[in-house]
């Protein structure tokens, strides 16, 4: 029996796993994907890295504070000190209702020059991680939990794990499906299922567009020659467009990433062919600058659980009657990446208290 099983190798799950590992617990992490990080996703096309999930880390407190001053965000300071994260200061614009770009104050943003997935890799050392292992059900035991699953990758992986404590660090709808069987026989788990059902996500369609070396990837009204981003809460098609290549220390070619609006994604999420969606998003973004319409290469990705619209409203998922089962993620208290880190810390602290007690 392990001390802890963590289901989900996104930022929140890896944060909780690493905190517990450093506290001396035997921790096993399982995740259905090949890679680590969840929405800390970086796609590589040759030597070009493209962040098509998490865009950046943004400090939500007083922008004059250093990362180390933020509660539960010491991880950011560590990543900055290690050279994994660097400040990103693009020119920021908001698209007005009149269709005009209006310059806005640039927030204190941090990105990873090697791609946002490098943040997850920095959290992995020392952890036992089973990739391509999909958890399918949990069962309460007299002294802990059993996690059943399917090995999707390499042969020889266990079909189940048992542990004294369990951290569920996957999107809330997936967590609800995972605990559904246990909820039929446990009122305590049923209460957790009720909490999970309150969380609401917005889907996102992401377009990655690569342009030829030497292309002048500028916006009208841009004062400098560096990075830029444009956001809009009211546009019917997209909510965010940015020059992703400006995050890199030595970009070889311009790369633009577009995130769709919630309405656009909701209306097209289940289409089998995503290419027309990518073309539609590029066409709308090209109203900002015509050169965006003709990339030399593009890919489209769908995020069913892109942004948290309605969070749980607590730092973690918990029930006092089940102290050795907790859930964490940005869906707990919102806040995107920063919320995921804080929730992972809260989950680790709660489980440490339950197991040490």
Secondary structure, DSSP 8 states (H G I E B T S, - for coil): -EEEEEE--BHHHHHHHHHHHHTT--EEEE-SSSSSBTTS-EEEETTEEEE-S---EE--S-TTS-GGGSTT-HHHHHHHHTTSEEEE--EEEEE-TTS-EEEE----EEEETT-THHHHHHHHTT-EEE-SEEEEEEEEETTEEEEEEEE-SSTT--SEEEEEEEEE-S-HHHHHHHHHHHHTT-HHHHHHHHHHTT-EEEEEEEEEEE--TT-----TT--SSS-EEEE-SS-SSEEEEEEGGGGSTT-SS-EEEEEE-HHHHHHHTT-S--HHHHHHHHHHHTTT-GGGG--SEEEEEEEEEEEEEE--SSSSB--GGGTTEEE-SHHHH--HHHHHHHHHHHHHHHHHHHHH-
